[in-house]
């Protein structure tokens, strides 16, 4: 809440016209600060303008998009031993740097033309492939952890009894799943 301003005191007695004219002349020579009537920029309008912006057709795909499609581009065997690392621009065009587990480097080098062709079919516009040997991190096939032992009969009964008062069947089912997941975490 803003603090209240003190009221402007009214002059007692008659106002001196000379002082009034001098004040008017002094204030007319000074320029006040303009009031900005715009308000803050709207985030939604800015985001919509960014999303509407056209990506140049020669830009091609990014490394993240190639990583998503990498298994389709190189196949199951090489996908476990390779991963795209970066795309760099040079005078000859874009070069894809592929990180490769040591023993697979000759196979990737042998299939470089095929990998480059498949990347271009995916929309990457690659002119060359650079091979970099390194350790490839194993990717888990699932983002879910294995379920531990299920709840005992007593725990299941306690959970069911505690949720009897809930009227909505969908809410009750969701809370049952949550209770079981929390109970299995131990």
N, C-alpha and C positions, 0 to 999 in steps of 0.2 A: 504494500500500500504506500502510495506517495505521501510525503509529509505535506501538511497544509501550508500554503503561503500566508505570510503575514499580510493583512490588508494594507493597501497604500493609504498613507495618511492624507487627509484632505487639508489643503492649506487654510489656515485661519485668516480671515480678513480678505481683502481684495487682492487679486493677482496682479503683479507688476507687469504691464504690457511690454516693457523693454526686456525684462528677463525672459518672458514668454517668446518674444521674437528672436532673442539670441539663442535660446534652446532650440527653437524650430529651425533656425539657420544652421546650427551645428549638427543637428540630427539629419537635416536634408543633405548635407555634404557627405555623411557616412552611409555606407551601404550595409544593410543587414545581411545576415547569412540566409541563403535561400533554403526553403523547407523542402526536403525530399519527400515526395508523396508516393514513391514507388512501393515501399515495403520490402520485406525479405524475398529473395528469389524462391520460386516454387520448385521444390526438389522433383516433383513429378514431371513438370514440364521439361526440366533439364534432362532427366533420365529418358524421357520419351524422345527428345531430340537426339540423344546419343544413340539410342536403339534404332532410330530411323536412318542414321547415317549409313551410307552405302560403303561397303568394303570394296576397294578396288579389285577388279577381277584378276589382276596379276599377283595379288597378295598371296594367294594359295593358302594351304592349311598350316596350322601351327603345330608345334611339336606335341602339344597336349592332345590334339585331335589325332595325330599319327599314333600316339601311345595307346589311345582307345581302340584303334583299328589295327594295331601291330600284329596281333595273332592272325588276322585275315590276310595281312600283307605278306608275312614271311612264312606262315605255316606254324603248326604246333611244335615241331621239333626245335626250330630256330627261335621261336618266341620265348622259350624258357632260357635260352642262352644269350639273347640279345635284347637291347632296348634302344629306341631312338633317344639321343641325348640333346642335340641342338641342331638348329638350322642356321647356317651363316651365309651371308651374302658376300659375293666377291665379283670380280670383273667378268668371270665366266658364267655367273649365275649363282643359284642357291646350291649349297652343299649340305647334305645331311650327315651329321656325325653319329655313328652307331657305336654304342658301347657293347663290346663282345667279350664273352668269357674266352680266355686264352685258347683252349683247344678248338673252338668253333671259328676262329678267325679265318683260316684258309677256306672253309666252306662259305662264309659270308663274302669273302673276296671273290670266290668263284661265281657266286650268285649275285654279285653287285648289280649287274645290268638288269637282271630280272627284278630285284628289289626296287631299283630305281624306276623301272617301268610300272610296277604295281603302285608305288608311291604316287607317281604321276597320274595313274588312273584314279587314285583316291583324291586327287586334286591338289597335290603338294607342289608341283612345278619344280622338281629337283633336277639339277644338271650333273651332279656328282655325289659320290658317297665316300666318306672318310671313315676309316675303321680305327677305333680306339679300344685297346684291350684293357679290361678291368674286371672287377668282381660285380656280378649281377646279383642283386638282392632277390631272394626268393619271395614271391608274392603268394600270399595265402589265397586259396580259391574261394574262401567264404569269409564274410565279415562277421559271422556269428561264432560264438564260442560254443564248445560242446556243452550239452545240458548235463548237469550233475544228477545225482540220485533224486528220484521223485520224492514228493512229500510222503511222510508216513500216514497211516490211516487216521491217527489221532490229530496230526497237524491239518490234514484235509478236512476233518470234521470241525475243528476249531475255526478254520477259515470259512467253511460253509455256514456255521452258526453265526459268525460275526457279520455275515452279509445278508442274513435273512430279512432284515428290516428294509432293504433297498427294494423299491417297487419296479424300477425300470430293468427289464431283462437284459438289454444291451449293456447298460452300465454295470449290472451285476456280473455279467460274463467278462467284461473288461477288467473289473476289479479282481475277479477270480484268477484270471491270467496273470495279473500283476502280483497278486499274493503268492501264486505258485512260483513265479520267477524270483521273487525276493526270498522265498523260503528255500529255493534250490541253490541260491548263491553261497550259502554257508559252506 
